[in-house]
Amino acid sequence: MGSLAISEEEVKSLMTAMKKRYDLDFTNYETSSLCRGVTRLMAKHKISAPLDLWSRVLNDDDFFLNSIDDLMINLTELFRNPEAWVGVRKSILENLKYKQNLKVWHAGCSTGEEVYTMAMILDDCGLLDRSDILATDLSKKALAQAQSGEYSIQLMNKYAKSFKKFFPKRILEDFFDLDTDIATIKPRYKRNVTYQQHNLVSCDMTDKFDIIFCRNVLIYFDGVLKQRIINFLESCLTEDGYLVLGFYDTIPQRVLEVFDVKDQSSRIYKKKVKEIIKAI
Ligand SMILES: C[S@@+](CC[C@H](N)C(=O)[O-])C[C@H]1O[C@@H](n2cnc3c(N)ncnc32)[C@H](O)[C@@H]1O
């Protein structure tokens, strides 16, 4: 579809109506990316008039829930940006390896490749058995795929190069059971993972984590929401905790106020100690 079928104003008012109807807040999502998502949704369901979309979204709960994936892109990869994972091993795990229990949160984990990448690295560092991993996403569909741990062989072929870059001496069969069409992550890499639907915008989390991954999720949010989420993520970290953002995220100013840059090329930030924040 060449031009947008819906204007920014129409998208904004649809998001306000959705917030009222379902209490799911997309109002601070970046408008141009939402417009593209809504256009994808309309094209998929052959809806040409914004009013028809409006009535379908607000009257059909299942349609709305299934639409979330069209509003966003769940793009992810195994060992996405492999050099960033080298940074995670060197700049984070080397420092946290003394911990008896390591708590890791993948916020916006999509279909799970990021979670299993980290589980493989934790295992390689001898830390997997001491780790509790929380994998959350807004999309139930993406989360179900994450939980299944099943990926097509075509996808695995696509991931092989990045995998080899990180683990030149290992083979995918060390981590996945390979079938003709499907690769399934071995149970060892799933057993410490809890999967949970969670909306970051709700800023609701009682646990504290040593490492939070929030890679390529902030890209959807406008400046105000980005700041709010950064404050929230900082509050969910232990005192010596780390935040890992994505290669495609622009780094909000707030990150530099509450975090020390640990490894900029890997987008790794360390929570500032309280005394330093007070002194500023
Ligand atoms: C581009 S994917 C990134 C996946 C993975 N972190 C990575 O970098 O490979 C972004 C994910 O963020 C999720 N997402 C978007 N808004 C969210 C929100 N408010 N709360 C939780 N997850 C959200 C989407 O469903 C999608 O799966």
The ligand as an SDF file (V2000), in Angstrom:
LIG
                    3D

 27 29  0  0  0  0  0  0  0  0999 V2000
   11.2170   -5.0570   17.6370 C   0  0  0  0  0  0  0  0  0  0  0  0
   10.6760   -6.1880   18.8840 S   0  0  0  0  0  0  0  0  0  0  0  0
   12.1740   -6.3650   19.7940 C   0  0  0  0  0  0  0  0  0  0  0  0
   12.4070   -7.7750   20.2450 C   0  0  0  0  0  0  0  0  0  0  0  0
   13.7330   -8.0160   20.9650 C   0  0  0  0  0  0  0  0  0  0  0  0
   13.8050   -7.2720   22.1960 N   0  0  0  0  0  0  0  0  0  0  0  0
   14.9110   -7.6870   20.0760 C   0  0  0  0  0  0  0  0  0  0  0  0
   15.4740   -6.6060   20.1580 O   0  0  0  0  0  0  0  0  0  0  0  0
   15.2710   -8.5300   19.2360 O   0  0  0  0  0  0  0  0  0  0  0  0
    9.7290   -5.1320   19.9460 C   0  0  0  0  0  0  0  0  0  0  0  0
    8.7920   -5.8910   20.8890 C   0  0  0  0  0  0  0  0  0  0  0  0
    8.2760   -4.9510   21.8240 O   0  0  0  0  0  0  0  0  0  0  0  0
    6.9640   -5.3440   22.1410 C   0  0  0  0  0  0  0  0  0  0  0  0
    6.2350   -4.1970   22.7460 N   0  0  0  0  0  0  0  0  0  0  0  0
    5.7870   -3.0670   22.1430 C   0  0  0  0  0  0  0  0  0  0  0  0
    5.1430   -2.2930   23.0370 N   0  0  0  0  0  0  0  0  0  0  0  0
    5.2270   -2.9360   24.2290 C   0  0  0  0  0  0  0  0  0  0  0  0
    4.7430   -2.6330   25.5380 C   0  0  0  0  0  0  0  0  0  0  0  0
    4.0530   -1.5220   25.7880 N   0  0  0  0  0  0  0  0  0  0  0  0
    4.9770   -3.5260   26.5370 N   0  0  0  0  0  0  0  0  0  0  0  0
    5.6730   -4.6720   26.2840 C   0  0  0  0  0  0  0  0  0  0  0  0
    6.1550   -5.0170   25.0670 N   0  0  0  0  0  0  0  0  0  0  0  0
    5.9240   -4.1560   24.0500 C   0  0  0  0  0  0  0  0  0  0  0  0
    6.3970   -5.7950   20.7970 C   0  0  0  0  0  0  0  0  0  0  0  0
    5.2740   -6.6460   20.9630 O   0  0  0  0  0  0  0  0  0  0  0  0
    7.6080   -6.5130   20.1810 C   0  0  0  0  0  0  0  0  0  0  0  0
    7.5580   -7.8920   20.4300 O   0  0  0  0  0  0  0  0  0  0  0  0
  1  2  1  0
  2  3  1  0
  2 10  1  0
  3  4  1  0
  4  5  1  0
  5  6  1  0
  5  7  1  0
  7  8  2  0
  7  9  1  0
 10 11  1  0
 11 12  1  0
 11 26  1  0
 12 13  1  0
 13 14  1  0
 13 24  1  0
 14 15  1  0
 14 23  1  0
 15 16  2  0
 16 17  1  0
 17 18  1  0
 17 23  2  0
 18 19  1  0
 18 20  2  0
 20 21  1  0
 21 22  2  0
 22 23  1  0
 24 25  1  0
 24 26  1  0
 26 27  1  0
M  CHG  2   2   1   9  -1
M  END
$$$$
